[in-house]
Amino acid sequence: MVRIRLARGGSKKRPYYRVVVADQKSKRDGRYLEHIGFYNPMVSDNRFEIDSDRFNYWISVGAQPTDRVNKLIKNSKA
């Protein structure tokens, strides 16, 4: 199954996340199919950005977003 999830980057105590499309069996920071956005919890403005066209494409193909990605998308639309 293909999932849309967060892959962690950044240094110790300074997280930075990439929104990636990856196979469910791959590791959290491992191999992924496509990078479609980012989430930076350390800043106050422009924390979350995603390519909505690519997100909608992957949803139409059958990819499922994780709970955290769903929450970020709903918060960004509000």
Gaussian input, Z-matrix of N, CA and C with variables (Angstrom, degrees):
# hf/3-21g

backbone

0 1
 N
 C     1     B1
 C     2     B2     1     A1
 N     3     B3     2     A2     1     D1
 C     4     B4     3     A3     2     D2
 C     5     B5     4     A4     3     D3
 N     6     B6     5     A5     4     D4
 C     7     B7     6     A6     5     D5
 C     8     B8     7     A7     6     D6
 N     9     B9     8     A8     7     D7
 C    10    B10     9     A9     8     D8
 C    11    B11    10    A10     9     D9
 N    12    B12    11    A11    10    D10
 C    13    B13    12    A12    11    D11
 C    14    B14    13    A13    12    D12
 N    15    B15    14    A14    13    D13
 C    16    B16    15    A15    14    D14
 C    17    B17    16    A16    15    D15
 N    18    B18    17    A17    16    D16
 C    19    B19    18    A18    17    D17
 C    20    B20    19    A19    18    D18
 N    21    B21    20    A20    19    D19
 C    22    B22    21    A21    20    D20
 C    23    B23    22    A22    21    D21
 N    24    B24    23    A23    22    D22
 C    25    B25    24    A24    23    D23
 C    26    B26    25    A25    24    D24
 N    27    B27    26    A26    25    D25
 C    28    B28    27    A27    26    D26
 C    29    B29    28    A28    27    D27
 N    30    B30    29    A29    28    D28
 C    31    B31    30    A30    29    D29
 C    32    B32    31    A31    30    D30
 N    33    B33    32    A32    31    D31
 C    34    B34    33    A33    32    D32
 C    35    B35    34    A34    33    D33
 N    36    B36    35    A35    34    D34
 C    37    B37    36    A36    35    D35
 C    38    B38    37    A37    36    D36
 N    39    B39    38    A38    37    D37
 C    40    B40    39    A39    38    D38
 C    41    B41    40    A40    39    D39
 N    42    B42    41    A41    40    D40
 C    43    B43    42    A42    41    D41
 C    44    B44    43    A43    42    D42
 N    45    B45    44    A44    43    D43
 C    46    B46    45    A45    44    D44
 C    47    B47    46    A46    45    D45
 N    48    B48    47    A47    46    D46
 C    49    B49    48    A48    47    D47
 C    50    B50    49    A49    48    D48
 N    51    B51    50    A50    49    D49
 C    52    B52    51    A51    50    D50
 C    53    B53    52    A52    51    D51
 N    54    B54    53    A53    52    D52
 C    55    B55    54    A54    53    D53
 C    56    B56    55    A55    54    D54
 N    57    B57    56    A56    55    D55
 C    58    B58    57    A57    56    D56
 C    59    B59    58    A58    57    D57
 N    60    B60    59    A59    58    D58
 C    61    B61    60    A60    59    D59
 C    62    B62    61    A61    60    D60
 N    63    B63    62    A62    61    D61
 C    64    B64    63    A63    62    D62
 C    65    B65    64    A64    63    D63
 N    66    B66    65    A65    64    D64
 C    67    B67    66    A66    65    D65
 C    68    B68    67    A67    66    D66
 N    69    B69    68    A68    67    D67
 C    70    B70    69    A69    68    D68
 C    71    B71    70    A70    69    D69
 N    72    B72    71    A71    70    D70
 C    73    B73    72    A72    71    D71
 C    74    B74    73    A73    72    D72
 N    75    B75    74    A74    73    D73
 C    76    B76    75    A75    74    D74
 C    77    B77    76    A76    75    D75
 N    78    B78    77    A77    76    D76
 C    79    B79    78    A78    77    D77
 C    80    B80    79    A79    78    D78
 N    81    B81    80    A80    79    D79
 C    82    B82    81    A81    80    D80
 C    83    B83    82    A82    81    D81
 N    84    B84    83    A83    82    D82
 C    85    B85    84    A84    83    D83
 C    86    B86    85    A85    84    D84
 N    87    B87    86    A86    85    D85
 C    88    B88    87    A87    86    D86
 C    89    B89    88    A88    87    D87
 N    90    B90    89    A89    88    D88
 C    91    B91    90    A90    89    D89
 C    92    B92    91    A91    90    D90
 N    93    B93    92    A92    91    D91
 C    94    B94    93    A93    92    D92
 C    95    B95    94    A94    93    D93
 N    96    B96    95    A95    94    D94
 C    97    B97    96    A96    95    D95
 C    98    B98    97    A97    96    D96
 N    99    B99    98    A98    97    D97
 C   100   B100    99    A99    98    D98
 C   101   B101   100   A100    99    D99
 N   102   B102   101   A101   100   D100
 C   103   B103   102   A102   101   D101
 C   104   B104   103   A103   102   D102
 N   105   B105   104   A104   103   D103
 C   106   B106   105   A105   104   D104
 C   107   B107   106   A106   105   D105
 N   108   B108   107   A107   106   D106
 C   109   B109   108   A108   107   D107
 C   110   B110   109   A109   108   D108
 N   111   B111   110   A110   109   D109
 C   112   B112   111   A111   110   D110
 C   113   B113   112   A112   111   D111
 N   114   B114   113   A113   112   D112
 C   115   B115   114   A114   113   D113
 C   116   B116   115   A115   114   D114
 N   117   B117   116   A116   115   D115
 C   118   B118   117   A117   116   D116
 C   119   B119   118   A118   117   D117
 N   120   B120   119   A119   118   D118
 C   121   B121   120   A120   119   D119
 C   122   B122   121   A121   120   D120
 N   123   B123   122   A122   121   D121
 C   124   B124   123   A123   122   D122
 C   125   B125   124   A124   123   D123
 N   126   B126   125   A125   124   D124
 C   127   B127   126   A126   125   D125
 C   128   B128   127   A127   126   D126
 N   129   B129   128   A128   127   D127
 C   130   B130   129   A129   128   D128
 C   131   B131   130   A130   129   D129
 N   132   B132   131   A131   130   D130
 C   133   B133   132   A132   131   D131
 C   134   B134   133   A133   132   D132
 N   135   B135   134   A134   133   D133
 C   136   B136   135   A135   134   D134
 C   137   B137   136   A136   135   D135
 N   138   B138   137   A137   136   D136
 C   139   B139   138   A138   137   D137
 C   140   B140   139   A139   138   D138
 N   141   B141   140   A140   139   D139
 C   142   B142   141   A141   140   D140
 C   143   B143   142   A142   141   D141
 N   144   B144   143   A143   142   D142
 C   145   B145   144   A144   143   D143
 C   146   B146   145   A145   144   D144
 N   147   B147   146   A146   145   D145
 C   148   B148   147   A147   146   D146
 C   149   B149   148   A148   147   D147
 N   150   B150   149   A149   148   D148
 C   151   B151   150   A150   149   D149
 C   152   B152   151   A151   150   D150
 N   153   B153   152   A152   151   D151
 C   154   B154   153   A153   152   D152
 C   155   B155   154   A154   153   D153
 N   156   B156   155   A155   154   D154
 C   157   B157   156   A156   155   D155
 C   158   B158   157   A157   156   D156
 N   159   B159   158   A158   157   D157
 C   160   B160   159   A159   158   D158
 C   161   B161   160   A160   159   D159
 N   162   B162   161   A161   160   D160
 C   163   B163   162   A162   161   D161
 C   164   B164   163   A163   162   D162
 N   165   B165   164   A164   163   D163
 C   166   B166   165   A165   164   D164
 C   167   B167   166   A166   165   D165
 N   168   B168   167   A167   166   D166
 C   169   B169   168   A168   167   D167
 C   170   B170   169   A169   168   D168
 N   171   B171   170   A170   169   D169
 C   172   B172   171   A171   170   D170
 C   173   B173   172   A172   171   D171
 N   174   B174   173   A173   172   D172
 C   175   B175   174   A174   173   D173
 C   176   B176   175   A175   174   D174
 N   177   B177   176   A176   175   D175
 C   178   B178   177   A177   176   D176
 C   179   B179   178   A178   177   D177
 N   180   B180   179   A179   178   D178
 C   181   B181   180   A180   179   D179
 C   182   B182   181   A181   180   D180
 N   183   B183   182   A182   181   D181
 C   184   B184   183   A183   182   D182
 C   185   B185   184   A184   183   D183
 N   186   B186   185   A185   184   D184
 C   187   B187   186   A186   185   D185
 C   188   B188   187   A187   186   D186
 N   189   B189   188   A188   187   D187
 C   190   B190   189   A189   188   D188
 C   191   B191   190   A190   189   D189
 N   192   B192   191   A191   190   D190
 C   193   B193   192   A192   191   D191
 C   194   B194   193   A193   192   D192
 N   195   B195   194   A194   193   D193
 C   196   B196   195   A195   194   D194
 C   197   B197   196   A196   195   D195
 N   198   B198   197   A197   196   D196
 C   199   B199   198   A198   197   D197
 C   200   B200   199   A199   198   D198
 N   201   B201   200   A200   199   D199
 C   202   B202   201   A201   200   D200
 C   203   B203   202   A202   201   D201
 N   204   B204   203   A203   202   D202
 C   205   B205   204   A204   203   D203
 C   206   B206   205   A205   204   D204
 N   207   B207   206   A206   205   D205
 C   208   B208   207   A207   206   D206
 C   209   B209   208   A208   207   D207
 N   210   B210   209   A209   208   D208
 C   211   B211   210   A210   209   D209
 C   212   B212   211   A211   210   D210
 N   213   B213   212   A212   211   D211
 C   214   B214   213   A213   212   D212
 C   215   B215   214   A214   213   D213
 N   216   B216   215   A215   214   D214
 C   217   B217   216   A216   215   D215
 C   218   B218   217   A217   216   D216
 N   219   B219   218   A218   217   D217
 C   220   B220   219   A219   218   D218
 C   221   B221   220   A220   219   D219
 N   222   B222   221   A221   220   D220
 C   223   B223   222   A222   221   D221
 C   224   B224   223   A223   222   D222
 N   225   B225   224   A224   223   D223
 C   226   B226   225   A225   224   D224
 C   227   B227   226   A226   225   D225
 N   228   B228   227   A227   226   D226
 C   229   B229   228   A228   227   D227
 C   230   B230   229   A229   228   D228
 N   231   B231   230   A230   229   D229
 C   232   B232   231   A231   230   D230
 C   233   B233   232   A232   231   D231

   B1=1.4472
   B2=1.5297
   B3=1.2998
   B4=1.4641
   B5=1.5305
   B6=1.3325
   B7=1.4590
   B8=1.5232
   B9=1.3207
   B10=1.4676
   B11=1.5183
   B12=1.3350
   B13=1.4609
   B14=1.5206
   B15=1.3414
   B16=1.4518
   B17=1.5269
   B18=1.3320
   B19=1.4565
   B20=1.5244
   B21=1.3254
   B22=1.4671
   B23=1.5184
   B24=1.3149
   B25=1.4555
   B26=1.5102
   B27=1.3035
   B28=1.4497
   B29=1.5116
   B30=1.3115
   B31=1.4546
   B32=1.5255
   B33=1.2992
   B34=1.4587
   B35=1.5373
   B36=1.3065
   B37=1.4710
   B38=1.5252
   B39=1.3312
   B40=1.4641
   B41=1.5236
   B42=1.3366
   B43=1.4656
   B44=1.5217
   B45=1.3036
   B46=1.4560
   B47=1.5245
   B48=1.3174
   B49=1.4631
   B50=1.5205
   B51=1.3271
   B52=1.4539
   B53=1.5207
   B54=1.3149
   B55=1.4617
   B56=1.5161
   B57=1.3328
   B58=1.4546
   B59=1.5237
   B60=1.3228
   B61=1.4658
   B62=1.5227
   B63=1.3341
   B64=1.4547
   B65=1.5152
   B66=1.3136
   B67=1.4543
   B68=1.5232
   B69=1.2977
   B70=1.4596
   B71=1.5308
   B72=1.3199
   B73=1.4587
   B74=1.5223
   B75=1.3247
   B76=1.4614
   B77=1.5239
   B78=1.3246
   B79=1.4575
   B80=1.5210
   B81=1.3242
   B82=1.4577
   B83=1.5180
   B84=1.3170
   B85=1.4587
   B86=1.5237
   B87=1.3112
   B88=1.4536
   B89=1.5197
   B90=1.3114
   B91=1.4573
   B92=1.5307
   B93=1.3270
   B94=1.4563
   B95=1.5172
   B96=1.3418
   B97=1.4614
   B98=1.5183
   B99=1.3268
   B100=1.4647
   B101=1.5216
   B102=1.3156
   B103=1.4618
   B104=1.5306
   B105=1.3479
   B106=1.4660
   B107=1.5258
   B108=1.3229
   B109=1.4508
   B110=1.5136
   B111=1.3406
   B112=1.4599
   B113=1.5160
   B114=1.3418
   B115=1.4515
   B116=1.5196
   B117=1.3391
   B118=1.4522
   B119=1.5235
   B120=1.3304
   B121=1.4681
   B122=1.5202
   B123=1.3318
   B124=1.4577
   B125=1.5241
   B126=1.3203
   B127=1.4637
   B128=1.5232
   B129=1.3244
   B130=1.4614
   B131=1.5288
   B132=1.3344
   B133=1.4614
   B134=1.5306
   B135=1.3282
   B136=1.4617
   B137=1.5303
   B138=1.3297
   B139=1.4614
   B140=1.5133
   B141=1.3545
   B142=1.4557
   B143=1.5170
   B144=1.3153
   B145=1.4565
   B146=1.5232
   B147=1.3513
   B148=1.4561
   B149=1.5218
   B150=1.3194
   B151=1.4601
   B152=1.5348
   B153=1.3298
   B154=1.4667
   B155=1.5245
   B156=1.3358
   B157=1.4667
   B158=1.5281
   B159=1.3315
   B160=1.4685
   B161=1.5298
   B162=1.3323
   B163=1.4647
   B164=1.5301
   B165=1.3331
   B166=1.4689
   B167=1.5192
   B168=1.3443
   B169=1.4581
   B170=1.5285
   B171=1.3295
   B172=1.4626
   B173=1.5276
   B174=1.3159
   B175=1.4680
   B176=1.5286
   B177=1.3330
   B178=1.4700
   B179=1.5241
   B180=1.3265
   B181=1.4617
   B182=1.5290
   B183=1.3350
   B184=1.4560
   B185=1.5113
   B186=1.3192
   B187=1.4652
   B188=1.5237
   B189=1.3315
   B190=1.4518
   B191=1.5203
   B192=1.3304
   B193=1.4627
   B194=1.5310
   B195=1.3238
   B196=1.4562
   B197=1.5271
   B198=1.3207
   B199=1.4609
   B200=1.5285
   B201=1.3259
   B202=1.4661
   B203=1.5222
   B204=1.3150
   B205=1.4666
   B206=1.5284
   B207=1.3204
   B208=1.4765
   B209=1.5286
   B210=1.3376
   B211=1.4632
   B212=1.5288
   B213=1.3301
   B214=1.4597
   B215=1.5170
   B216=1.3257
   B217=1.4656
   B218=1.5225
   B219=1.3174
   B220=1.4548
   B221=1.5223
   B222=1.3384
   B223=1.4660
   B224=1.5257
   B225=1.3215
   B226=1.4607
   B227=1.5190
   B228=1.3241
   B229=1.4659
   B230=1.5129
   B231=1.3198
   B232=1.4726
   B233=1.5009
   A1=108.97
   A2=116.68
   A3=122.71
   A4=108.74
   A5=115.19
   A6=121.48
   A7=110.58
   A8=115.07
   A9=121.51
   A10=105.15
   A11=116.05
   A12=119.56
   A13=111.35
   A14=115.46
   A15=122.10
   A16=110.11
   A17=116.26
   A18=122.67
   A19=106.88
   A20=116.50
   A21=120.61
   A22=111.67
   A23=113.84
   A24=122.12
   A25=108.00
   A26=117.32
   A27=120.39
   A28=111.49
   A29=115.25
   A30=120.33
   A31=110.68
   A32=114.81
   A33=121.14
   A34=110.60
   A35=116.39
   A36=124.71
   A37=113.92
   A38=118.62
   A39=123.70
   A40=108.39
   A41=117.50
   A42=119.52
   A43=113.46
   A44=113.65
   A45=123.32
   A46=104.90
   A47=116.88
   A48=119.83
   A49=110.90
   A50=116.04
   A51=122.61
   A52=107.18
   A53=117.35
   A54=121.42
   A55=105.78
   A56=116.11
   A57=120.77
   A58=110.51
   A59=114.38
   A60=121.98
   A61=105.13
   A62=116.98
   A63=120.92
   A64=110.52
   A65=115.19
   A66=120.54
   A67=108.16
   A68=116.86
   A69=121.68
   A70=111.68
   A71=117.57
   A72=121.41
   A73=113.33
   A74=118.64
   A75=120.46
   A76=110.39
   A77=116.16
   A78=122.02
   A79=111.14
   A80=116.29
   A81=121.31
   A82=112.26
   A83=117.16
   A84=121.15
   A85=111.47
   A86=116.76
   A87=120.65
   A88=113.68
   A89=114.15
   A90=121.99
   A91=111.36
   A92=115.46
   A93=120.43
   A94=109.83
   A95=116.09
   A96=121.61
   A97=112.19
   A98=116.31
   A99=119.77
   A100=110.45
   A101=115.65
   A102=124.05
   A103=106.56
   A104=117.66
   A105=119.43
   A106=114.50
   A107=118.86
   A108=119.23
   A109=112.08
   A110=115.83
   A111=120.83
   A112=110.37
   A113=114.85
   A114=123.11
   A115=107.33
   A116=116.51
   A117=121.71
   A118=108.88
   A119=118.63
   A120=120.64
   A121=114.21
   A122=118.27
   A123=121.38
   A124=113.87
   A125=118.63
   A126=121.20
   A127=109.98
   A128=115.68
   A129=118.74
   A130=112.73
   A131=117.58
   A132=119.36
   A133=109.72
   A134=116.43
   A135=123.10
   A136=111.42
   A137=115.89
   A138=121.52
   A139=112.94
   A140=116.55
   A141=120.51
   A142=109.53
   A143=116.22
   A144=121.34
   A145=108.21
   A146=115.48
   A147=120.32
   A148=108.82
   A149=116.25
   A150=122.16
   A151=106.69
   A152=116.40
   A153=120.58
   A154=112.86
   A155=117.80
   A156=120.10
   A157=110.85
   A158=115.82
   A159=119.81
   A160=110.90
   A161=117.16
   A162=120.46
   A163=110.00
   A164=116.54
   A165=120.13
   A166=111.86
   A167=116.98
   A168=119.99
   A169=110.54
   A170=116.79
   A171=119.50
   A172=111.84
   A173=117.81
   A174=120.62
   A175=109.57
   A176=117.40
   A177=120.94
   A178=111.96
   A179=117.23
   A180=121.44
   A181=110.86
   A182=117.70
   A183=120.43
   A184=115.13
   A185=117.92
   A186=120.40
   A187=109.17
   A188=115.76
   A189=120.46
   A190=110.10
   A191=117.98
   A192=119.91
   A193=110.80
   A194=115.75
   A195=120.36
   A196=108.91
   A197=116.09
   A198=120.69
   A199=111.57
   A200=116.74
   A201=120.39
   A202=111.09
   A203=118.20
   A204=121.05
   A205=109.83
   A206=117.36
   A207=120.61
   A208=110.37
   A209=116.36
   A210=120.87
   A211=111.09
   A212=117.85
   A213=121.60
   A214=111.75
   A215=116.86
   A216=120.62
   A217=111.09
   A218=116.77
   A219=119.87
   A220=111.60
   A221=117.03
   A222=120.30
   A223=111.62
   A224=117.53
   A225=119.89
   A226=111.74
   A227=117.97
   A228=121.70
   A229=111.68
   A230=117.72
   A231=121.34
   A232=112.89
   D1=140.99
   D2=179.47
   D3=-95.67
   D4=133.37
   D5=-178.93
   D6=-122.48
   D7=149.35
   D8=171.51
   D9=-103.38
   D10=114.91
   D11=-171.83
   D12=-145.18
   D13=179.30
   D14=-179.61
   D15=-97.89
   D16=137.44
   D17=173.24
   D18=-115.76
   D19=127.72
   D20=-173.57
   D21=-81.67
   D22=141.38
   D23=173.48
   D24=-138.69
   D25=-168.94
   D26=179.50
   D27=87.07
   D28=179.78
   D29=-177.58
   D30=-100.43
   D31=-176.81
   D32=-179.20
   D33=-59.61
   D34=128.31
   D35=-179.95
   D36=63.36
   D37=14.74
   D38=175.60
   D39=-135.29
   D40=68.32
   D41=-173.68
   D42=-70.75
   D43=151.36
   D44=175.40
   D45=-146.73
   D46=132.00
   D47=-174.98
   D48=-119.57
   D49=141.56
   D50=171.83
   D51=-103.59
   D52=137.84
   D53=173.88
   D54=-87.81
   D55=116.87
   D56=-174.77
   D57=-127.09
   D58=157.99
   D59=172.83
   D60=-104.73
   D61=119.91
   D62=-174.84
   D63=-142.94
   D64=158.10
   D65=173.49
   D66=-68.78
   D67=144.95
   D68=-175.65
   D69=-62.54
   D70=-28.22
   D71=-176.29
   D72=-81.51
   D73=-14.80
   D74=-178.88
   D75=-76.30
   D76=158.95
   D77=-178.18
   D78=-68.87
   D79=164.18
   D80=-176.63
   D81=-57.89
   D82=-45.39
   D83=-178.79
   D84=-105.86
   D85=15.57
   D86=-175.19
   D87=-88.22
   D88=-147.47
   D89=-174.88
   D90=-64.52
   D91=139.70
   D92=177.50
   D93=-139.23
   D94=163.09
   D95=-177.93
   D96=-85.39
   D97=-42.29
   D98=-177.67
   D99=-156.08
   D100=144.39
   D101=175.18
   D102=-96.96
   D103=119.71
   D104=-175.13
   D105=-119.78
   D106=0.28
   D107=179.20
   D108=177.53
   D109=-170.46
   D110=178.78
   D111=-147.36
   D112=162.09
   D113=173.92
   D114=-142.11
   D115=121.54
   D116=179.80
   D117=-120.44
   D118=99.19
   D119=-177.24
   D120=-73.82
   D121=-6.95
   D122=-175.61
   D123=-86.24
   D124=-10.44
   D125=-179.77
   D126=-111.58
   D127=160.64
   D128=-177.86
   D129=-93.43
   D130=-29.50
   D131=179.53
   D132=-115.53
   D133=148.26
   D134=-178.88
   D135=56.41
   D136=51.45
   D137=-178.34
   D138=-75.21
   D139=-35.28
   D140=-171.82
   D141=-133.96
   D142=132.87
   D143=176.79
   D144=-144.77
   D145=138.99
   D146=180.00
   D147=-143.81
   D148=146.36
   D149=175.93
   D150=-80.13
   D151=102.10
   D152=-172.79
   D153=-65.26
   D154=-32.27
   D155=178.29
   D156=-63.34
   D157=-46.60
   D158=-179.98
   D159=-69.39
   D160=-36.19
   D161=177.18
   D162=-61.57
   D163=-47.62
   D164=179.46
   D165=-63.79
   D166=-36.14
   D167=177.16
   D168=-61.78
   D169=-49.08
   D170=-177.58
   D171=-66.34
   D172=-33.63
   D173=175.68
   D174=-65.06
   D175=-41.62
   D176=-179.48
   D177=-66.58
   D178=-28.49
   D179=179.72
   D180=-80.17
   D181=-19.10
   D182=176.19
   D183=121.50
   D184=5.50
   D185=177.32
   D186=-71.15
   D187=146.85
   D188=179.70
   D189=-117.02
   D190=127.46
   D191=177.40
   D192=-75.38
   D193=151.49
   D194=176.21
   D195=-74.74
   D196=170.29
   D197=-179.63
   D198=-60.44
   D199=-42.12
   D200=-178.42
   D201=-65.71
   D202=-41.46
   D203=179.09
   D204=-65.67
   D205=-41.01
   D206=176.49
   D207=-58.32
   D208=-44.90
   D209=-179.06
   D210=-63.54
   D211=-42.29
   D212=178.78
   D213=-63.30
   D214=-40.61
   D215=-179.40
   D216=-67.61
   D217=-41.40
   D218=178.62
   D219=-65.69
   D220=-37.72
   D221=178.27
   D222=-69.59
   D223=-33.31
   D224=-178.82
   D225=-73.04
   D226=-29.83
   D227=179.07
   D228=-76.66
   D229=-25.54
   D230=-177.33
   D231=-78.21

